[in-house]
Amino acid sequence: MEPGRIDRDAALPFYAQLKELLLPQLGSVWKVGERLPGEVALCERYGVSRTVVRQALDELEGEGRIVRRKGQGTFVAARKVDESLFQSMTGLYEDVAARGAALVSAVRRLEFAPATADAARELEVEEGAPLIHLERLRYVNDEPWALTSTWLPHRVASGLLDEDLTHQSLYALLEGKYGVSLDHGRRVVEAVPAAPSVAEALGVDAHDPVLLLRSTAWDQEGRPVEYFTAYHRADRSRFQVHVRRRRRAGAPPSMLVNDSAD
């Protein structure tokens, strides 16, 4: 297969041309997870310097199209799923389905459990009060994607313990069957090192960076109806944020800074 050629008379820099030549081959010539040719081989194939190759690969890595592993080489990355944080309150099931992918949930826990301190605070109940606790390992196209822990008051969906949530959207179920009118929510995302149990579930190494999403949802009457935490694989997910220049009076800041100083 003709790999394409660098146009040495074009105004576009060599590294940018090389990036454009490599892009359509990612996922076609080289499938997801496959190793790309080494830097020397790319230099020879395209007639460019190692500096040009490295800069093109830097750009592709920055866009999440390739993954470099020390001592192993460069590999085609799986495309990340965009998930919306603001403007529309959607769940992972809806975000994934909107992009034509398949999501399956392995339900690890669905039971009454005493509220943790965080869940109690967000759902406005006493710590230790009985809540519905739902824990799921979410798979996208048969690959572990996110580990979620969801807490809900029993009044919200009294029959939820008998539901099969393997292939269902929790939000669609709450709205369609239990008449919950979801209205608005607050979501916070941060990068954290994966605890061993999280790493094992997601198929990553312990202490690898993962994205931790915390979310609280309220109904149209202003009552908190759901609180969840979700650990997302950082190499498979990214969050899309819709922003406006003007913020309404009294709105909370969109960026929170953790002050670790004593």
Solvent accessible surface area in square Angstrom, and as a share of the most:
residue,aa,sasa,rsa
1,M,191,0.85
2,E,121,0.54
3,P,32,0.20
4,G,21,0.20
5,R,202,0.74
6,I,16,0.08
7,D,76,0.39
8,R,131,0.48
9,D,143,0.74
10,A,41,0.32
11,A,110,0.85
12,L,89,0.45
13,P,68,0.43
14,F,66,0.27
15,Y,57,0.22
16,A,18,0.14
17,Q,16,0.07
18,L,0,0.00
19,K,27,0.11
20,E,95,0.43
21,L,41,0.20
22,L,0,0.00
23,L,37,0.18
24,P,93,0.58
25,Q,10,0.04
26,L,12,0.06
27,G,36,0.34
28,S,59,0.38
29,V,60,0.34
30,W,23,0.08
31,K,107,0.46
32,V,87,0.50
33,G,44,0.43
34,E,77,0.34
35,R,129,0.47
36,L,3,0.01
37,P,30,0.19
38,G,32,0.31
39,E,41,0.18
40,V,80,0.46
41,A,44,0.34
42,L,1,0.00
43,C,21,0.12
44,E,132,0.59
45,R,106,0.39
46,Y,10,0.04
47,G,43,0.42
48,V,16,0.09
49,S,61,0.39
50,R,115,0.42
51,T,97,0.56
52,V,23,0.13
53,V,0,0.00
54,R,117,0.43
55,Q,77,0.34
56,A,0,0.00
57,L,3,0.02
58,D,76,0.39
59,E,66,0.29
60,L,0,0.00
61,E,68,0.31
62,G,71,0.69
63,E,81,0.36
64,G,18,0.17
65,R,44,0.16
66,I,3,0.01
67,V,46,0.26
68,R,74,0.27
69,R,107,0.39
70,K,206,0.87
71,G,87,0.84
72,Q,108,0.48
73,G,22,0.21
74,T,17,0.10
75,F,25,0.10
76,V,7,0.04
77,A,9,0.07
78,A,14,0.11
79,R,139,0.51
80,K,63,0.27
81,V,13,0.08
82,D,29,0.15
83,E,8,0.03
84,S,13,0.09
85,L,14,0.07
86,F,78,0.33
87,Q,113,0.50
88,S,57,0.37
89,M,53,0.24
90,T,31,0.18
91,G,18,0.18
92,L,18,0.09
93,Y,65,0.25
94,E,60,0.27
95,D,10,0.05
96,V,0,0.00
97,A,57,0.44
98,A,83,0.64
99,R,109,0.40
100,G,73,0.70
101,A,28,0.22
102,A,60,0.46
103,L,13,0.07
104,V,53,0.31
105,S,1,0.01
106,A,43,0.33
107,V,57,0.33
108,R,123,0.45
109,R,95,0.35
110,L,42,0.21
111,E,72,0.32
112,F,96,0.40
113,A,16,0.12
114,P,93,0.58
115,A,5,0.04
116,T,66,0.38
117,A,53,0.41
118,D,57,0.29
119,A,0,0.00
120,A,5,0.04
121,R,148,0.54
122,E,25,0.11
123,L,5,0.02
124,E,130,0.58
125,V,52,0.30
126,E,139,0.62
127,E,124,0.56
128,G,39,0.37
129,A,25,0.19
130,P,98,0.62
131,L,3,0.02
132,I,0,0.00
133,H,17,0.08
134,L,0,0.00
135,E,27,0.12
136,R,12,0.04
137,L,12,0.06
138,R,10,0.04
139,Y,64,0.24
140,V,2,0.01
141,N,101,0.52
142,D,133,0.69
143,E,49,0.22
144,P,28,0.17
145,W,10,0.03
146,A,0,0.00
147,L,20,0.10
148,T,9,0.05
149,S,24,0.15
150,T,1,0.00
151,W,20,0.07
152,L,0,0.00
153,P,10,0.06
154,H,81,0.36
155,R,126,0.46
156,V,10,0.06
157,A,1,0.00
158,S,73,0.47
159,G,25,0.24
160,L,0,0.00
161,L,59,0.29
162,D,132,0.68
163,E,28,0.13
164,D,95,0.49
165,L,1,0.00
166,T,39,0.23
167,H,113,0.51
168,Q,64,0.29
169,S,11,0.07
170,L,9,0.05
171,Y,11,0.04
172,A,53,0.41
173,L,14,0.07
174,L,0,0.00
175,E,82,0.37
176,G,71,0.69
177,K,129,0.55
178,Y,54,0.20
179,G,59,0.57
180,V,17,0.10
181,S,52,0.33
182,L,24,0.12
183,D,77,0.40
184,H,86,0.38
185,G,36,0.35
186,R,114,0.41
187,R,23,0.08
188,V,51,0.30
189,V,51,0.30
190,E,54,0.24
191,A,75,0.58
192,V,30,0.17
193,P,90,0.56
194,A,0,0.00
195,A,50,0.38
196,P,89,0.56
197,S,77,0.49
198,V,11,0.06
199,A,3,0.02
200,E,148,0.67
201,A,14,0.11
202,L,0,0.00
203,G,57,0.54
204,V,32,0.19
205,D,101,0.52
206,A,46,0.36
207,H,131,0.59
208,D,52,0.27
209,P,89,0.56
210,V,1,0.00
211,L,35,0.18
212,L,8,0.04
213,L,7,0.04
214,R,89,0.32
215,S,1,0.01
216,T,3,0.02
217,A,0,0.00
218,W,38,0.13
219,D,6,0.03
220,Q,128,0.57
221,E,133,0.60
222,G,44,0.42
223,R,105,0.38
224,P,8,0.05
225,V,2,0.01
226,E,3,0.02
227,Y,9,0.03
228,F,26,0.11
229,T,29,0.17
230,A,1,0.01
231,Y,60,0.23
232,H,3,0.01
233,R,22,0.08
234,A,29,0.23
235,D,53,0.27
236,R,28,0.10
237,S,1,0.01
238,R,107,0.39
239,F,36,0.15
240,Q,69,0.30
241,V,71,0.41
242,H,80,0.36
243,V,121,0.69
244,R,185,0.67
245,R,200,0.73
246,R,194,0.71
247,R,157,0.57
248,R,186,0.68
249,A,106,0.83
250,G,86,0.82
251,A,14,0.11
252,P,97,0.61
253,P,77,0.48
254,S,106,0.68
255,M,152,0.68
256,L,115,0.57
257,V,126,0.72
258,N,127,0.65
259,D,121,0.63
260,S,109,0.71
261,A,80,0.62
262,D,192,0.99
